[in-house]
Amino acid sequence: MRSHNRYTLLIGAIILILSGLLLLGCGGERARVVSNNDNADPEPVEPADWVPSTRSEDLPDGTYRGVFGDGGDMQVNVQFSVEDNETTAASFRYLWYGGTDYLDTDDETMQGIAEQYEAALDSLIGEDLRLSLGRLYEPGNVLGDEYDIDGFTGATIRGNKIIYAIRDGLNRGIYRFDNAAPEHYYPVAASSFQDGTYRGTFSDGGDMQVNVQFTLEGNEFTNVRFRHLWYGGDDYLDADDDPIAGLREQHEVLLESLVGEDVRTALRGLYGPGDIVGDEHDVDSFTGATLRSSKVISAIRDGLNRGVYGFSNGVPAGYRNLAEESFEDGRYRGTFSDGGEMQVNVQFDLENNVVSNTSFRELAYRGTDYLDADDDPVAGMAQQHIAALESLEGQDIRGNLASLYEPGDILGDEYDVDGFTGATIRGTKIRSAIRDALNSGPYTLAD
């Protein structure tokens, strides 16, 4: 009976997450008028509703891509297609752990583990994704003992990594359609977004490929640029020769077309990049129509999912960064990546929305591992980040996450080191990683 009840809870949880987190997790924010009465408490600024395509629980038909990263590496990269809420196809584009590429190994044990993961993913095909995904929290029940190899059973694989990657794909919206984008589909639809600067990424095949930064004012793009543009070992932003330099220009034209446009409607046009870039930017048979503009859409969606990265004039009074919905009890993991590297990877527990057991699984910047540093100022800066994250312990995540925008108010001068104060750390990177975790739901469910 206990097992049956737990399974029922899992199914209920996944329906709520796929219908609710798609709405909540994608980060639109609605500004509210704050009272001018100095004696009055500011009225809370709440996130707006996020509507991927419709307000129903149905998943839009199309092909999606998503990732799970942990400990500095992309570990799982999935592609899956949905039609009438059923998974019609699913495959791994990348499967990696501990230096082993599970999709390209000659080791029989590793090959067997790869088959376990593939069988777990295949179990979703032909099933309603909203109902079947939660089963992967207990992959042993899905696989049985058919795929056991050298002591590695179906129960030992991390099905939750697949869950996370699929939710990430859903939160990013459709990567591509079988045909043209349907007339009703808009990648972004919300009542309003908070003014500010956003950052987001698109990663695939083991690498961060697209990293964008954009600023919104009154829901319009006022500035958009690439922070990273990479493919097949080529750094597009640092290339001088065609065709790479020409391809970079095509991508930049694509971004520039968004400036002055409303984020809620403009992204739809990117599904037809040839109409935007034209043939004046063709280079060596690479035309505007061949651009993978869906990668740019995914990166922008990711930025919106995470909420404002930074404000130009300080954090608005009452801004909370999260809506009032409750989050499922469990353990969460999330990442923040920028400039081609995973910089922040957090883990924390939630019970009744209260944070506990916070830790960093990765804290790096420009090749320096802050968690493995012995010397100041790096070790001191690591302590600043740890103290900022620990400040959330015992707090309601919904009311305190925005405090990380101004970490100096949290840390004071106790952790100052060699001119680096609490105010100089990028607390918003921690905040972004936490938002990423909340968007993707529990990594493991509470007992």
N, C-alpha and C positions, 0 to 999 in steps of 0.2 A: 504493500500500500504506500509506503514511504517513497519507493522508487517511482511509482505511478504519479504520486503527487508532485514529485520533483520534476518529472518529465512534463507534466502539465504546466508547472511554473515556467519551465524553460520555453515552452511554446508561447505562453503568454508574454514572456519577457521579450522574445524576439519580435513578436508582432508590434509591441509597444516601441521597441527600438527602431525598427525599420520604418514605421509610420511616424513615430514621434521624433527620433533623433534626426531623421531627414528634415523634419521641420525645424526643430530646435537647434540642431548642431551646426547649421550652416550660416549662422552668424549675422544675419541682418539686424541692425539696431535702429530703433525709432527714438528720435529725440523728443523730449517733452519740455514745455515751458517751465522754467524754475522761478519760484516766487522771488520777487525783489525785496521782500520783507526780510531784513537781516536777522530777525528773531525767529523766523520760521525755518524748520528743517527743509532741506531741498527735497522736492518731489523726486522719487526714483526715476532714473532714465532706464527704460526697459528695452530689450531687444525686440525687433519687429518679427512678425510671422515670416517664415521662409516657405516658399511654395515652389518646389522643383518643377511641377507641371500642372498639377491639379491639387485640390484639397482632399482628394480621396486617398484611401490607403493603397491604391494601385501603384505599381511600379511602372514607369514609362518603358515601352518596348525599345530595345536597343542593346548595344554592346558597351560594357563598362570595363574599366581597368582600375585596380587599386593595389596598394602595397601595405606591408607590415614591416617596420624597421625596429631594430632593437640593438642596444649595445654598440652603436656606431655603424651598423651595417643594415642594408636592405636584406631581409631574409625571405620574404614571401612576396611574389608579384603575380597576381591573377588577372585573367581576362575571362569574362563570362557574358553570356547573352540572355536576355529575358524577353519572353513573349507571353502576354496574358498572365503575368506574374510567375510563370514557370521558367525555370532555368533550362534553356535549350542547348547550351554548350558551355563548357568550362575547361580551362587549361591553365597550367602554370607557365609564366614567362620567365620566372626566376625562382629558384629554390636553393637556399644557401644557409649554411650554419657552420661556424667554427672553422672557416677556411675551406670547406668542402662544397663544391658545386654539385648538388644532388642530381641535376639534370644532365651532367656530363662527367660521370665517374665510372671507373672500371671496377671499383671495389664492390663485391657482391652484397655485402651487408648494407652499404650506402644505397645501392640500387634497390635493395629490398625495402629500405625505409622510404625511398622515393616512391615506390609502388604503393606503399601504405598511404602516403599523402595524396597520390593521384586517385586512389580508390575512395578516399574520404571526399575529395572534391567531386569525383564522378557521381557519388551518392546523391548529389543535389539535382542531377539532370533528370528532367521529367517531373520534378516536384515543385510545389509552390515554394518559392524562395523564402517567403515570409514565415512559413511554417517549418521548413526543413533545416534552416541554417542553425538554429539552436541545438540541434542534435549533435553538432560537432563539438560542443563542450564536453561530450562523453564519447569520443570516437571509438572506444572499444565496443560500445553497443552497436555502432554502425558497421564496423569491420569484422567483428567476431575474431576467430583465430585463423582464418584463412590466409592472412598475410603475415603471420608471425615469422620472425627470422632472427636467429641468434640471440634470443632473449628480448628482442624488441617486438613488443606486441602492438596491436592497434590501439590499446589503451595508453601506450606511452608516447604516441605522437602528439604534437601540440596543435590540436584541431582549432584551438582558440586563435592561433595565428592566421588561419584561413578565414575564420569569422571576421577578424579585425580587417584583413585585406579586402574582403567583400564589402563590409560596411564602408570602408574608405572609398571604394569604387562607387557605391551608391551615393555617398555624400558629395562626390565630385560631379555627379551627373553623367549623362550619356557621353561616351567617348566617340562613338560613331553610330550612324544609322545604316540599315541595309540600303535604303534609298535616301532621298532628300529629307531634311528635317521636317517633321510634320508642322503644319501651320500653327497648331495650338501650342507647340513646345517652345518654351523660353528657358534657357539654362538658369536664369536668375529671375525670380519674381518675388518681391517683398514690398511691404508698404513704404519702407524707407530704410536707408542705411546711415549709420552714424558718420559724420564728417571725420576724416582722419586718414592716416596712411596705413596701408595693408601690405602684407607680404605673403606669398604663397609659392608652392613648388609643384612640379610634375616630375615624377621619377618612374623609370621603366628599365627593365633588363639589368638591374643592378646599379644604375647610375642616375643621379639627378640630371635631368636634361633641360628643364626650364625652371627658372626662378624669376618671378616678377615682383616689382614694387609699384604700387599705384596709389594715388590720392583721390579721395572722393570729397566733393563739396556740393551739397544739395543734390546728392545722388549722381552727379556728373563727374566723369573722369577729368581731372585737371592736370594730371601728370602720370605717365606710365613709362616704365623702363624695365629692361632686363638687368638682373643682377648675375645671371648665369645662363648660358645658352650653349649646350654641349650635345654632341651626338657622335657615336662611333670613335671616340678618342680625340675628336676635334673640338677645340675651344673656339666657338664661333665669334665670341666677342674679342678675341685676340688674334684673329686671322687677317692677313693682308692680301692674300691671293685668292682669285676665283678658283673653283666655284664657291668656296666657303664664305668669302667676304660678300659675295653676291647673295648667298642664301641668308646671311645675317641681315643684309639690307631689306630683303623681302619680309623677314620677321619684324624688323623695326617699323616698316610701313604698316604692317598689320596692327601693331600696337598703337602707332600714331593715329590710326583711323578711329580709335576709341576716344581720343581727347575731345572734350566738349559734348560727348554723348552720355545718355542716361544708362547706367550700369544695368538697370532692370530690363532693358530692351536691346542694348547694343550687342551683347555677346552672341545673340542668335545669328547675326550676320557673319560671324567668324566661321560658321560651318560651311560657308561658301567663299573661301579665301581668294579664289580667282577673280571674283567680282570686286574685291577690294584692292588687290595688288595690281591687277592689269598686266599687260604684256610688256610694258616698258622696263620692267624689272626682271624679265626672263634672263636666265644665265645657264648656258650649257644644257639645254633641254629641261632645266628645272624651272617650271612656271609657277605663278602664284597659286594655280589650282592644285599643285602637288604638295603645297605646304601642309604640314600636320598641325593645322590651327587648333585642333581639338586638344592638343597639349597645352596651348595657351589658355583655352577655356578652362581646362582642369586646374591649372595653376591659379587662375583668378578665382575660381570657385573655392579652392583651398584657402586662399587668403581671406575670402569672405567668411568661410567656415570658422576661422580662427578669431575673428573679430579684429578690431583696430590694433595695429602694431604700435602706433605712436600718434600723439596729438601735437599739433603745432602750437597750441596756446594752453597747454595743461589739460588735465583730465576734467571733463565737465562735472559740475557738482551733481552728486547723486548717481553718477554712472556706475553700474554694477557689472557690466560685461556678460551677465548671464540672466536668463529669465527665471521665473519662480518655480518652474517645474521641478519635481523631485527626481533625483538620479537613483538608479538601481544600486543596491548594496553590492559591494564586491571590490575586487582589486583592479586598478586601472593602470594602463601604460600609454604614454604619448611621447611624441617627438617634436622638436623644432629643428629644421634644417635650413641652411642658408649658404649661398656662395659655393655650392657644390659639396658641402659636408654636413653631417649630422652634428649639431652643436649641443643640443640638450635632449636628454632622454630621462623622463621621470616615471616613478612608480608611486602610487599612493592607494590607500584604502578609503572607502566611503561606507559609513553606516548612518542611516537617517540623514544623509547629506553632510555629515561631519567628517572632516579629514583626519586620518591617522596614518602612521607608518610611512611617512614620506621618505623618499630617497632618490638619488640620481643614479641612473644606470650608465649614463654617458654625460660628460661635461667637457667639451673641447672647443678650441678656437684656433684656426689657422695651423692645424697640425699639433698643437699643444694639448696634452691630456691633463686637464686640471685636477682630475681625481688621483693622478699618479705623480703629482709634483711634490718635491721636497723643499724647494726653495721659494722664498718670497721674491717677487710679489705674487707669483702664480698660486702658491699654496694658500696665501692669505685671501686671494680673490675667490678661490674655491670655498673657503670658509664663509665668505660673504654670501655666495650663492646658496650654500647649505642652510645658513641662518635665514635667508629670505624664504626658502621653501619650507623650512620648519615653522616659520611664523604662521602657517596655515593650520598647523596641528591643533585639533580641538575646536576648529572654527567651521561654521557653515560655509561650504564652498560657494554657495550662491551669493552670499553677501560680502565675501572677503577677497575674491579673486582679483578684483580691480585694484586692490592695494599694491599689487606687484608693479603697477605702472610707476609708482613713486617709492622705490625701495629704500631711499634715504630716510623716509619717515618711519620705516620699520626698523632699520638697523642702527640709526643714530651714528655716532662716531666710534663705537666700540670696536668695529671691525676694520677701521681705516688702516691701510697699508701702503706705504711709499707713494702717497698722493692719490691712491685709488680709494675712494670713499664708497659708502653704501649707495650714495646717490648716483655713482658712475656705473654701477653694474646694470646690465640689460635685464631687469626683472621681467620685462615684457616677453623675453624669450621663454622664461619659465612659464609665464601665463599662457603663451601660445601652445606650449607642449601640453599643458593641462587641458586646454580647450580641445586639442587634438584627441586626447584620451577620452574626454567626455563625449565628443562627437561620435566616437567609435564604440562606445559602450564598454561594459566590464570585460577585462581580459580574463579574469576568472570570477565565477559567481561566489557569493557568500555561502557558507555551509548552511 
